[in-house]
């Protein structure tokens, strides 16, 4: 009877070790996936920063063009006033 109990204890220990190994494997896989997601997130963050910089540049260009058009409008109105 004692031998059976000892065998069951060993069997449980082996099962527990296999479970622990499986848990460690799963954790390693999760960490690997997390690293991949972190890299993708970093790439998206860089792309977003690039888009933001380009948008700021375009806003500046549009603002300068708007100012130039307003100045041209003023000049045209001044010329119209000189004609009359």
Beta strands, then each sheet from edge to edge (+ up, - down):
end
